[in-house]
Amino acid sequence: MKTLSRIWFGIPLVLLLLPLTAFAQNKTESVTVTGQTPESRTEILRTFIRSYVPEFTRSGKLARWSDPICPFVVGLSPNENMAVSERIKKDAQAVGAPVQSRQSCRPNLVAVFVQDPQDLMAKMLAHHWSMAKILLGDTDDPMQARKVSKITAPIQAWYRTGIKDREGRHIPNECDPIFGCAPVIANASNLDDELQSVFSHTFVVIDLGKIAGRQIGTIADYAAMLTLVQTSDFATCRNLPSITNLLVQDCEETLKTTTLSDADLAFMRGVYKANGGGRINLQIEDILREMEKSAAGRDVQLAAPVQPNSAASAPAAK
């Protein structure tokens, strides 16, 4: 398999102005946690989930794709761009996310490979504000956009979300000034109001200088993980093997994978199987149940508690 080319092909900003609206091969290594009780297996999995789930979302729920994804990749050679796009679509299908079947479709998932990500952000904010409002997620304020556009990781994502009611209708973030808001069909329950948080666009930026020499498939899997499920932490060393640990410097090598790990796949499948109408804490429990019955859950090996040395604890002979 080719490695990512170091040649800078350029990213003409006009390309980004286009209309926007499993196959992991390596197995997750077992993780042994010493001196823990059997209940810790659940806590280990829950910690992994919470390390990924954002602490705050506008809807109080974890967003996911409802409309089929249509990836648009720029910054590499045409063949490499296509390879990344196809890999993301296969990853999406593997975890239950909808994928646009037509090759010609309206892009809603944009992946950009660039030598200087912060310079790209600065130019986009300065000269293409209408595009920045879409790509930089749930922000319409230039000051907030400058804040969220700060590059903090080699691969980083932004999310624009919306709400769908139980009839599958999109609920606009703002009401029409003349006609007001359309009636919302929902349940009155505080636990499950039947309103789902959904992605309208996701945007991921990959720093070419930070991923040089990596396999195309590896980086495509990494980008898929960040664009199929919402997170706000892009540089955390997670407690189970994960592709998101790959570029984290202070992370043990045994926790780094070059394809989507069993934990990554089980987590994402859990997101797409979870009750979308439930609050985020209930969604986390749905994801947890999916992970517990997966290979990732079975591979968490808990070592027996260390027993005191019997010779050392025996009374001295008289």
N, C-alpha and C positions, 0 to 999 in steps of 0.2 A: 504494500500500500504506500502511496506517495506521502511524503511529509509536506507540510504547508510551505509554499514557496516564500522566500524572503523578498521576492521582487514586489515593489510597491506599484500596483496597477492603478492607484488613484481611485477616489470616490467622488465623481462629479455630483455636486449637490442636486443637480437637476434630476438625477436618478431617484433620489429620495423624495422627490416631489410627485412621484407616481401616485395615483389614487390609492388611499389607504382605508380603509374603513376600520418481537424484542429480541431486541436481538443482541443483547449484551452477551459476549462470548466468554468473559472470564468470570469465574465463580467467586462470590464473596468469601473471604477468609473468616473463619470462626473467631469470635472475640471472647476471650476468657476474662472474667471479672472475679478477682479473688476476694475471699472473706465476705461474700454477700449471701443473703438469704434468697430462697427461690423467688420471692416476690420481686426481686430486683430485675428480673428479665423484663417485666412489664415496664418498670421505670426506665430501663435502658432504652427501650423502644420509644417510650413517651418523650424522653429527653431528645432523642434524634428528631422526632416530629416537631417538637417545640423549637428546636434550633433552626428549623427551616420556616415555620409558620410565622408571619409578621405579628408583632405585638399589637399593631393597630392597623385596621382597615376601615375604610369609610362606611362599609356596609355592616361591619361586625361579623363578616363571614369570609371564608377563603374563596377567592375567585378561581374559576376554571373556564376552559373553552366550551362554549355552547354552539357557536357557529363553527363550521369547518375551517381549519387553519389553512392558510395559503402563504408559505414562506417566500421571502424575497431576500436573497443573499448577494452582497456586493463586497468588493475589495480584493478578491482573488482572481485567478484565471477563470474563464467561463466554465471549463470542465470542473474546477474545484468548487466554484459557486454552486453548480448543479449537484455535485456530490454531497455537499453540506445540506442543501435543501432536501434532497431525497432521504438522507439519513434522519433528519429531523422529523419528516413525515412518517417514516417507519417507526421511530421511537414513539411518536404520538399514537399510532395505531396499536402499538404493543401495550400501552397503558390505558387505552380506552378513550382517548381524546379524538374528536371528530376531525377528519382530514378531507380537504377539497379534492375530489377525484379528477377534476379538469386541470390540465396543465396550464391553460390560460385562465387565470382567475385574478381576483382583486386582492392584492397583498394585504395581510393584516398581521403578519409576523415578520419583522425586519431584522436581519443580522448583518452587521457591518464590521469588516476587518479593516483596521486602520493603524498606521504607525504612531500617530499622536492623538489618542482619544480626546484629551482635554482641549486640544486645538480645534478638533471637529466640533465639540460642544460649544466652544466660544463662537465659532463662525456661524453655527446654526442659530444660536440665540441672537446674534447681532444682525444677521441678514435674512433669516428665514423663520420668523417668529410663528407664523401660521403652521409651519411644519413642526416646529419645536413643541407647540401645544399638544400636538397629536402624539409625537414620539416619546415625549418625556412623561407621559402618564397622567395621573389625576392631579393636574395643576393647570390653572389658567392665569396665574399671576407671575409676571416676569421675575420678581424678586425670589419667589419660591422656586421657580424654574432654575434660576442660577444656583440656588442651594442644592437642589436635587441633581443637578448636572455634574456635580463634582465627582471625578473619577477616583474611586477608592480601591478598586480591585482589577486584576487583569481581564476578567470577563464579568460584565455588569449588565443588569437588565432594568427596564422600566416598564410599567404596566398602566394601561388605560382601561378602566373597568366601567361597567354599567350594571343595571338591574333588569332581570326578567321576572314577570309575574307567572302565576301557575298556568296561564294560558299560553306561555311562551312569547308574550309581547314585551318588547323592549320599553323600559320606562325612561324617558329622557331625564337628564340631570337637571335641566331647567325647563320650566313650563312655558308654553307659547304665550306671549304678552297679550294676545287677543282672545285666543280660544282656551287658554288655561291648560290644565293637565288632564290627560285621559284618565278615566276611572281605572283604579288599580284593583285587580282581582287577587285577593290574598286571604290568608287565614289570620285570625286575630290572636293566635297563640303567641306568647312571648318566646317559646322554645322553637317553634317551627311556623314561621309566617308564610311559607311557600314562596318567598321571594328569593331568587338566586342571584349571587354576584357572578358576573361573567366578564370575560375579557372582550374588549373591542379591538385592541391592538396591544402587541408586546414588541419591545425594542431591545436588542442586545448588542453591545459593543465589545469587540474582542481586540485586545492590544497585540498587534503582530510581534512586537519586540519581546513580549512576555511569553509567547507560546511558540516561539521559533523551534523547529525540530520536532514538534509534536505531530502525531498522526492526525490526518484530516478527520477520521472517524471519531477520534477521542474528543476533539474540540467540538465537533457537531453534536456528540452526546452531551457534552457540558452545556452547550447552548440550548439544547432541547430541554434539559432539566430546568434551566432558568426561565425559559419562555412558556413551558407547559404548566408550571405551578408558580404561584406568587411567593416571593420571599423579600426580605429587606436586609438580609445579612449575607454578604457575598465573600467574606473572608474568615469564616469561622471554621475551626477544626472540629468536625462532628465526631461523635463517639462510636460510630459504626463505619465500616468501609464505604466510601462514597467518592464518586467522581468529583464532587465539589471540594474535596480535600486535596485534590491533585496539585493545585498551585498555591496552597497555604504553606508558608515556609516552616512554621513551628508545629508541624503535624507529623506524626509517626508514619513511616513509609508503609507500614502494614495497613494503615487506614486510607491509603490512596489507591484508586483504581483507574484504569485507562479506558474503561467502558462503564456504562451504567451498572452499578452493583445490584445485588439482590435487594439490598435495603432501599436503594434509589427507586427501583422498579416497583417494589411493594408499596412504598410511600406514595408514588404517583398513581398507582392503581387504586389505592385507598382514597385518594383525593377525588378521582373520577367515579368511584362507587359510593362515596359518602352522600348523605342526604343534603343536597344543596340548599334546602330551605331552612336547615337548622343553624343555630348559632355556632360560632367558631369552636367553642369548647365541645359541643356535641359532634361536630365534624372531626375534631381530633380523636375522639373516642371511636368513631367509625373507621378512621384511618388506622388506629391502633389495632382494632380487631382484624383488619386485613393484613397488617404486618405480622401479627402473632401467628397466623396460620401459614405464613410464607416461609420460604427457605431462609430468609433473613432472620425471622423470629426463631426458627429451629436451630440456627447456627450460633446463637448467643449461648455460649457454654459457661455456666456458672461453676466455678471451682468450689469444692467443699471447704467450709470454714477450717482455718488452721487449728489443729488440736494442740493442746499444751504437750510439751515433751514429758512423757511419763517418767523417764529416768530422772529428769531434773526436778519433777514435782514430788517424787517419792521421799519419805522421810529418811534421813541418814541412818545407816546401820549403827547399832550400839555395840 
